[in-house]
């Protein structure tokens, strides 16, 4: 049985993608309903009818970002065999996305807090949870590396995960400020070398 009522008259996926890019560039607070209707090509009543509210639209946009723009980095982290190589692959996949000229620079989940959402505690908590999920993924991959023998037994996986997450967030901000892919590659090269040895040495001292 077909859907009852009047058809939407617009492509929901395309509209959501346009909203995602707008939020990505301007943040939640910096994006008005007027901006959204202009970018999505639909009137505000249709936005409310289809997506519920501006906040719900933002949450859906973040989920779309994670499922599309964030997917290559997560797959690189999970599927690259050696732990160090997996971290490097994850950082490089993110660097590719952060500096892609076809999309806004940086990471939507990191930059959304910088560009706005501080006035909405629920939304801020939502973004913190998304970032914590990435931190947990890095931590789990490092622990797997220790179990597999990729990393020394004394490696402080928790400290390293926080370090790599901090580097990742810094890369996102640098890209927003104009850092090139080559600039981010330099950061990655500096990042991958000594932190594992330093972490193990700290525990032994």
C-alpha positions, 0 to 999 in steps of 0.5 A: 500500500502506497504512502498516504498524503501529499508527496514531499516533492524533494529528495530527503537524502539530498536535502540532508546532505546540504544541511550537513555541509551547512552545519559543518561550515557554520556550526549549529548556532551559526546556521539559521533556518533561513540559511537551511531553507535556502540551502536545502531548497525547501520551506521551513514547514517542510523541514519541521515536518520531515526532520522534526526540528533544527536540533533534530536536523543537526543530529541527523546531519552529524549521523550522516557525517559519521556514516559517510565522511567519517567512515574511511577513517574508522575502516582504516583503523579497524582493518589495517593489520598493525596497530601503528599502521592502523593509527597512521592510516586513520590519521591520513584518512582524516587528513584527506577528508579535512582538506578535501576542496569539495567539502568544508575544511576540518571535522564537523564533529570537532568544529561544531563545538567551536562554531557553536552549540554551547548554548544547548547543553543537550546538543553539546553532550551529544557532540561530546559522546560522538567524540568519545566514540572515536576515542574509544575506537582508538583505545580499543585498537591500541589494546588489540595491538598490545594483545597481538604483540604489535605494541610493547606490553607496557604501553599505556593505551589510555594515554596514547589514545588521548594523545592521538585523539588530541592530535586528530582534533588539532588537525581538524582545527588546523585544516579549518585555519588553512593547513594543507594536506602536506601540512597535515602529513608533516604532523602525522609523520611527527606523531607516529614515531616516538609516542609508543616508546615514550609511553612504555618508558614512562611506565618503566621509570 
